[in-house]
């Protein structure tokens, strides 16, 4: 939460970009897990 207090370093646009990047990474991880889950279940 330090970057929110330091408003001079991080403006709202940078925060939005960070949220978009983190959301995109979460989506990629979810899709990878979804594709790997059936394989793991079949191997067990």
C-alpha positions, -999 to +999 in steps of 0.1 A: +000+000+000+031+023+001+027+032-036-008+046-029+006+069-002+034+081-025+010+098-049+038+117-067+054+085-079+023+066-090-006+084-107-040+068-114-030+057-150+000+037-137-023+021-111-048+011-138-020-003-160-008-024-130-043-037-124-047-046-161-014-064-161-022-083-129-056-092-142-042-105-174-016-126-156-044-141-134-064-149-165-034-167-181-027-186-149-064-197-147-064-209-183-032-228-178-047-244-146-079-253-165-059-270-193-036-289-169-063-300-144-079-327-166-045-341-174-036-343-137-069-359-129-065-385-157-030-394-146-041-399-110 
